[in-house]
Amino acid sequence: MESASNSPSADEIASLVVERLLNSGKLPDLANSNLMTIEEQTIEQVDQVTRLVMGELLAKQSKQAVPPTSCPKCGGAMKERKPQHRSLESRRGKVNFMTDVFHCEACRLDFFPSDENTAV
């Protein structure tokens, strides 16, 4: 991970979004585009970035969450499974991420340690 001094500033990130918008063909005639069109396309691009950032943060949260020591339902032993892809619906659209999974053989249920934090 880059240190804060090497990270792009908000202005640099904004310039990258502008470049993506112009190169995507979504604003083919910028000179004649009205404010509403520019705003809609900007929001679409920024929402996409927001979903990607949220996905990365949720994946990191999953790694930092305290794994269950026993099944929350029956108190039985939990077995770690391989991480799974998950999706959550946010105000900005669907967010995809990887999360750790723990399984209770007795209950036959999977538990995701970060669910308590994400209010799922």
C-alpha positions in Angstrom: 0.0 0.0 0.0 1.3 3.4 -0.9 2.0 5.9 1.9 -0.2 8.9 2.3 2.5 11.2 0.7 2.5 9.1 -2.4 -1.3 8.8 -2.7 -3.1 10.9 -5.3 -4.9 14.0 -4.0 -8.6 14.5 -4.4 -7.8 16.9 -7.3 -5.7 14.2 -9.0 -8.5 11.7 -8.5 -11.0 14.2 -10.0 -8.7 14.7 -13.0 -8.6 10.9 -13.5 -12.4 10.7 -13.4 -12.6 13.6 -16.0 -10.1 11.7 -18.2 -12.2 8.5 -17.9 -15.4 10.4 -18.8 -13.8 11.9 -21.9 -12.2 8.7 -23.0 -15.3 6.6 -22.4 -17.3 8.2 -25.2 -20.1 9.0 -22.7 -19.7 12.7 -23.5 -19.0 12.6 -27.2 -19.9 16.2 -27.8 -18.7 17.9 -24.6 -18.9 21.4 -26.2 -22.6 21.0 -26.6 -23.4 18.9 -23.5 -25.7 20.5 -21.0 -25.2 20.6 -17.3 -27.7 17.7 -16.7 -25.9 15.4 -19.1 -22.5 16.2 -17.6 -23.9 15.8 -14.1 -25.5 12.4 -14.9 -22.4 11.0 -16.4 -20.2 12.3 -13.6 -22.4 10.8 -11.0 -22.4 7.4 -12.8 -18.6 7.4 -12.9 -18.2 8.5 -9.3 -20.8 6.0 -8.1 -18.8 3.3 -9.8 -15.6 4.4 -8.0 -17.6 4.6 -4.8 -18.7 1.0 -5.2 -15.2 -0.2 -5.9 -13.8 1.6 -2.8 -16.6 0.2 -0.6 -15.9 -3.3 -2.0 -12.2 -3.0 -1.0 -13.0 -1.7 2.4 -15.6 -4.4 3.1 -13.0 -7.0 2.1 -10.5 -5.5 4.4 -13.1 -5.3 7.2 -13.8 -9.0 6.8 -10.1 -9.7 7.3 -10.0 -7.6 10.5 -13.2 -8.9 12.0 -12.9 -11.2 15.0 -13.7 -14.7 13.8 -16.3 -16.6 15.8 -14.9 -19.1 18.3 -18.2 -20.9 18.5 -21.5 -21.0 16.6 -23.7 -18.0 17.5 -26.7 -20.3 17.2 -25.8 -23.6 19.0 -22.4 -22.9 20.6 -20.8 -25.7 18.5 -17.4 -25.6 16.8 -16.9 -23.5 13.8 -14.8 -24.5 10.7 -13.2 -21.9 8.5 -14.2 -22.2 4.8 -12.5 -20.5 1.8 -13.5 -16.9 1.3 -16.6 -16.2 -0.7 -17.8 -13.5 -3.1 -20.7 -11.5 -1.7 -22.8 -8.6 -2.8 -24.6 -6.0 -0.8 -26.9 -3.4 -2.2 -25.8 0.1 -1.1 -27.4 3.5 -1.9 -24.9 3.7 -4.8 -25.7 0.2 -6.2 -24.4 -3.3 -5.8 -21.1 -3.7 -4.0 -19.1 -6.9 -4.6 -16.4 -8.1 -2.3 -14.7 -11.2 -0.8 -15.4 -12.2 2.8 -14.2 -14.8 5.2 -16.7 -17.6 6.0 -17.1 -19.9 9.0 -19.3 -22.9 9.0 -21.2 -24.8 11.8 -21.6 -28.5 10.9 -24.3 -29.0 13.6 -26.5 -26.1 12.3 -25.3 -26.4 8.7 -25.1 -22.6 8.6 -22.4 -20.3 7.3 -21.4 -17.2 9.3 -19.6 -14.1 8.0 -17.6 -12.4 10.8 -18.0 -8.9 9.4 -21.9 -9.1 9.1 -22.3 -7.6 12.6 -20.3 -4.5 11.5 -22.0 -4.1 8.1 -25.5 -4.3 9.7 -26.5 -7.1 7.3 
